[in-house]
Amino acid sequence: MPVASSPRSRGSQSILLFVAFIVFVDMMGIGLILPVMPSLIGGLSGASIDRAAEIGGWLLFAYATMQFLFAPIIGGLSDRFGRRPVLLVTLFLL
């Protein structure tokens, strides 16, 4: 005899699916931009494709480094002041 799932487990399952969908969309965005980034950089800067790929690599390196360095800081600020004010300030600064 199958056991009916409780409302709490259905709610947590829907949250998990929502988070998985957000991660999927984020990864899809990165997967779409990586192959065309050297062409975009080359078109904007006039650099050759190999130089544009090198510039793109440095940009990705800088992005990953800043994520690594500042994610704990932003997380600590979010714990202290709340998520919404920190997100609003970071969007304003962007």
Residue frames as qw, qx, qy, qz and C-alpha x, y, z in Angstrom:
[[0.000, 0.888, 0.459, 0.000, 0.00, 0.00, 0.00],
 [0.440, 0.443, -0.035, 0.780, 1.63, 3.29, -1.12],
 [0.339, -0.600, -0.415, 0.594, 2.16, 5.93, 1.51],
 [0.217, 0.898, 0.263, 0.278, 0.92, 9.42, 0.67],
 [0.503, 0.180, -0.219, 0.816, 3.54, 12.09, 0.89],
 [0.226, -0.701, -0.460, 0.496, 3.07, 14.76, 3.48],
 [0.261, 0.941, 0.185, 0.108, 2.50, 18.38, 2.43],
 [0.343, -0.845, 0.322, 0.256, 5.83, 19.30, 3.92],
 [0.606, -0.189, 0.634, 0.442, 7.76, 16.87, 1.73],
 [0.487, 0.657, 0.496, 0.292, 5.85, 18.05, -1.37],
 [0.001, -0.999, -0.020, 0.048, 6.75, 21.64, -0.51],
 [0.437, -0.675, 0.490, 0.336, 10.41, 20.87, 0.00],
 [0.642, 0.158, 0.643, 0.386, 10.42, 18.85, -3.21],
 [0.373, 0.844, 0.335, 0.192, 8.97, 21.77, -5.18],
 [0.186, -0.941, 0.222, 0.173, 11.58, 24.10, -3.68],
 [0.597, -0.353, 0.611, 0.380, 14.31, 21.67, -4.67],
 [0.577, 0.482, 0.566, 0.338, 12.96, 21.51, -8.23],
 [0.142, 0.981, 0.126, 0.027, 12.83, 25.31, -8.37],
 [0.363, -0.784, 0.421, 0.274, 16.46, 25.58, -7.22],
 [0.646, -0.028, 0.660, 0.382, 17.49, 22.92, -9.73],
 [0.462, 0.751, 0.421, 0.214, 15.75, 24.88, -12.49],
 [0.046, -0.987, 0.116, 0.101, 17.58, 28.09, -11.51],
 [0.514, -0.526, 0.585, 0.342, 20.92, 26.26, -11.53],
 [0.640, 0.320, 0.624, 0.315, 20.05, 24.78, -14.94],
 [0.312, 0.917, 0.222, 0.107, 19.24, 28.21, -16.40],
 [0.260, -0.886, 0.327, 0.199, 22.48, 29.64, -14.95],
 [0.594, -0.269, 0.668, 0.358, 24.56, 26.81, -16.40],
 [0.577, 0.581, 0.526, 0.230, 22.78, 27.14, -19.74],
 [0.124, 0.991, 0.006, -0.057, 23.66, 30.84, -19.86],
 [0.365, -0.701, 0.544, 0.281, 27.31, 30.10, -19.22],
 [0.639, 0.047, 0.714, 0.283, 27.28, 27.27, -21.76],
 [0.489, 0.770, 0.391, 0.123, 25.80, 29.57, -24.39],
 [0.041, 0.985, -0.144, -0.088, 28.22, 32.46, -23.89],
 [0.603, -0.529, 0.506, 0.319, 31.49, 30.51, -23.66],
 [0.683, 0.220, 0.553, 0.425, 31.64, 29.34, -27.30],
 [0.346, 0.795, 0.321, 0.382, 30.80, 32.77, -28.73],
 [0.385, -0.866, -0.042, 0.316, 32.76, 34.93, -26.29],
 [0.521, -0.283, 0.377, 0.712, 35.98, 35.09, -28.39],
 [0.277, 0.498, 0.565, 0.597, 33.96, 36.21, -31.42],
 [0.175, -0.915, -0.355, -0.073, 32.18, 38.87, -29.37],
 [0.490, -0.716, 0.112, 0.485, 35.42, 40.16, -27.86],
 [0.498, -0.008, 0.499, 0.709, 37.09, 40.13, -31.27],
 [0.157, 0.692, 0.539, 0.453, 34.19, 42.06, -32.78],
 [0.281, -0.933, -0.215, 0.058, 34.25, 44.67, -30.02],
 [0.472, -0.740, 0.254, 0.406, 38.01, 45.10, -29.74],
 [0.573, 0.755, -0.279, -0.156, 39.19, 44.25, -33.24],
 [0.341, -0.562, 0.753, 0.024, 41.63, 41.69, -31.81],
 [0.463, 0.234, -0.797, -0.309, 42.44, 38.45, -33.57],
 [0.822, -0.301, -0.312, -0.369, 40.50, 35.37, -32.50],
 [0.756, -0.055, -0.523, 0.389, 43.42, 33.91, -30.55],
 [0.158, 0.206, -0.361, 0.896, 44.00, 37.18, -28.68],
 [0.541, -0.336, -0.091, -0.765, 40.24, 37.50, -28.06],
 [0.848, -0.232, -0.471, -0.072, 40.19, 33.96, -26.62],
 [0.538, 0.050, -0.502, 0.675, 43.06, 34.89, -24.31],
 [0.163, -0.277, 0.172, -0.931, 41.23, 38.03, -23.16],
 [0.735, -0.305, -0.296, -0.529, 38.10, 35.92, -22.57],
 [0.776, -0.114, -0.562, 0.262, 40.13, 33.48, -20.49],
 [0.272, 0.112, -0.425, 0.856, 41.43, 36.30, -18.32],
 [0.430, -0.308, -0.044, -0.847, 37.91, 37.66, -17.92],
 [0.830, -0.267, -0.423, -0.246, 36.65, 34.26, -16.78],
 [0.631, -0.003, -0.545, 0.552, 39.61, 33.94, -14.42],
 [0.009, -0.225, 0.274, -0.935, 38.84, 37.35, -12.90],
 [0.641, -0.314, -0.225, -0.663, 35.15, 36.44, -12.55],
 [0.838, -0.201, -0.505, 0.039, 35.93, 33.14, -10.80],
 [0.462, 0.093, -0.483, 0.738, 38.51, 34.79, -8.51],
 [0.224, -0.277, 0.152, -0.922, 36.09, 37.53, -7.44],
 [0.772, -0.300, -0.354, -0.434, 33.37, 34.93, -6.83],
 [0.768, -0.097, -0.545, 0.323, 35.77, 32.94, -4.65],
 [0.308, 0.121, -0.396, 0.856, 36.93, 35.98, -2.69],
 [0.233, -0.153, 0.130, -0.951, 33.68, 37.86, -2.20],
 [0.605, -0.303, -0.624, -0.391, 31.01, 35.14, -1.90],
 [0.528, -0.347, -0.659, 0.408, 31.81, 34.58, 1.81],
 [0.110, -0.097, -0.221, 0.964, 31.79, 38.34, 2.43],
 [0.413, -0.164, -0.329, -0.833, 28.43, 38.82, 0.71],
 [0.619, -0.309, -0.715, -0.102, 27.10, 35.79, 2.59],
 [0.394, -0.261, -0.562, 0.678, 28.19, 37.26, 5.91],
 [0.117, 0.025, 0.020, -0.993, 26.60, 40.59, 5.05],
 [0.529, -0.237, -0.556, -0.596, 23.39, 38.78, 4.07],
 [0.558, -0.334, -0.724, 0.230, 23.35, 36.98, 7.42],
 [0.263, -0.241, -0.399, 0.845, 23.84, 40.24, 9.29],
 [0.188, 0.246, 0.018, -0.951, 21.58, 42.65, 7.35],
 [0.660, 0.416, 0.516, -0.353, 19.26, 40.30, 5.47],
 [0.576, 0.176, 0.643, 0.472, 19.20, 39.10, 1.90],
 [0.309, 0.825, 0.447, 0.157, 17.04, 41.82, 0.38],
 [0.098, -0.964, 0.100, 0.224, 19.08, 44.89, 1.43],
 [0.487, -0.456, 0.590, 0.456, 22.33, 43.22, 0.36],
 [0.522, 0.370, 0.671, 0.375, 20.88, 42.25, -3.03],
 [0.194, 0.936, 0.294, 0.023, 19.53, 45.77, -3.57],
 [0.255, -0.859, 0.297, 0.329, 22.88, 47.37, -2.69],
 [0.526, -0.223, 0.677, 0.464, 24.84, 44.99, -4.92],
 [0.455, 0.606, 0.590, 0.278, 22.43, 45.59, -7.82],
 [0.039, 0.989, 0.084, -0.115, 22.75, 49.35, -7.33],
 [0.376, -0.695, 0.471, 0.393, 26.56, 49.07, -7.29],
 [0.602, 0.145, 0.679, 0.395, 26.49, 46.93, -10.42]]
